Amino acid sequence: MSTNIQDSPKAQVAEYGKYGKKFEKALETVLAGGVKEAFFLPSRRKIHSVVGTLGDEFIDPDKPYCSCSHFYFKVRSGRDELCYHLLSYKIAMKTGRVETTKFSDEDYGPYFRALASDIFDVLDKSSGS
C-alpha cells in the first residue's frame, strides 16, 4: 500500500480544510519547512516566524499576532479569523513540523534585529504593490 507523504499531514489537519485556499497555502508552507522556531538557551525563550510570500513574518501564536498586512487589515478589523501564517503554525504544531533551531541567549538580540529587518523589508515590498 503506497501512501503519498502529502496526504498524511493533510489528513491529520482535515478540520482546517474549512479555510479553503488559505488552508492549501498554509499546508504548502508547512510541507516546505516554512514554520520556524528559534529556541534560545538557557533562557528557553522562543521566537516564531513563518516564511511568507514576500519574506519572513513574525508570529506570536499565544496572542495571536502576525506581522503580515493581512493580519493587520483583515484579522484585526474582524473581517477574517486568521492569516495563513498563523494557520501554518497551527498545522505545523499538529503535525510535528515546526523547524526548531537552537541558539545561545547571546544570539537573541542579533537574531531579533535580523528578523525585524526582514519584517521591514516585507512591509516595504507589500506597500509597493
C-alpha positions in Angstrom: 0.0 0.0 0.0 1.5 3.3 -1.1 0.9 6.5 0.8 1.6 9.9 -0.5 3.6 11.9 2.1 1.5 15.0 1.4 -1.8 13.1 2.1 -0.8 12.1 5.6 -0.3 15.6 7.0 -3.4 16.8 5.2 -5.5 14.1 6.7 -4.1 15.0 10.2 -5.4 18.5 9.9 -8.6 18.0 7.9 -10.6 20.2 10.3 -8.7 23.2 8.8 -10.0 22.4 5.3 -12.8 24.9 6.0 -10.3 27.6 5.2 -10.1 26.6 1.5 -7.3 28.2 -0.4 -5.8 29.6 2.8 -5.5 26.0 4.1 -3.8 24.8 0.9 -1.3 27.7 1.0 -0.7 27.1 4.7 -0.2 23.3 4.2 2.2 24.0 1.4 4.2 26.3 3.6 4.4 23.7 6.4 5.5 20.9 4.0 8.2 23.2 2.6 9.6 23.7 6.2 8.4 27.3 6.4 7.3 27.3 10.1 10.3 28.2 12.2 11.1 28.4 15.9 14.2 29.9 17.3 14.8 28.4 20.7 17.3 30.3 23.0 19.2 28.6 25.8 19.5 28.7 28.7 16.5 31.1 29.0 14.2 28.9 26.8 12.9 32.0 25.0 11.2 31.3 21.7 10.7 33.4 18.5 8.3 32.0 15.9 8.3 33.0 12.3 6.7 31.8 9.1 8.2 32.1 5.6 5.7 34.1 3.6 5.2 35.1 0.0 7.3 38.2 0.4 9.6 37.0 3.2 9.6 36.0 6.9 6.7 37.1 9.1 6.9 37.2 12.9 4.1 35.4 14.7 3.1 35.1 18.3 0.7 32.2 18.4 -0.2 32.8 22.0 -1.7 36.3 21.4 -2.4 35.5 18.4 -0.4 38.0 16.3 1.2 38.1 12.9 3.3 40.9 11.4 1.7 40.4 7.9 -0.5 43.1 6.4 -3.5 40.6 6.1 -3.4 40.2 9.9 -3.3 44.0 10.4 -6.0 44.9 7.9 -8.3 41.9 7.9 -7.9 40.0 11.1 -7.7 42.9 13.5 -10.7 44.5 11.9 -12.7 41.3 12.3 -13.2 40.6 8.6 -11.2 37.4 8.8 -10.4 34.9 11.5 -6.7 34.4 10.9 -4.0 34.8 8.3 -2.3 31.8 6.6 0.9 32.3 8.6 -1.0 31.6 11.9 -2.8 28.7 10.2 0.5 27.4 9.1 1.7 27.4 12.6 -1.4 25.5 13.8 -0.9 22.9 11.1 2.9 22.6 11.9 2.2 22.1 15.6 -0.4 19.5 15.0 1.8 17.5 12.5 5.1 18.0 14.3 6.6 20.0 11.5 7.9 23.1 13.3 11.5 23.6 12.3 13.3 24.3 15.6 16.8 25.8 15.7 18.7 26.2 19.0 20.7 29.3 19.8 22.6 30.7 22.7 21.0 33.6 24.6 23.8 35.8 23.4 22.3 35.4 19.9 18.9 36.7 20.9 19.5 40.3 20.2 21.2 39.9 16.8 18.6 37.3 15.8 15.7 39.5 16.7 17.3 42.5 14.9 17.7 40.4 11.7 14.1 39.2 11.9 12.9 42.8 12.4 14.9 43.9 9.4 13.3 41.1 7.3 9.9 42.2 8.5 10.5 45.8 7.5 11.7 44.6 4.1 8.4 42.7 3.7 6.5 45.8 4.7 8.3 47.8 2.0 7.5 45.1 -0.6 3.9 44.9 0.4 3.3 48.6 0.4 4.7 48.9 -3.1 2.0 46.5 -4.5 
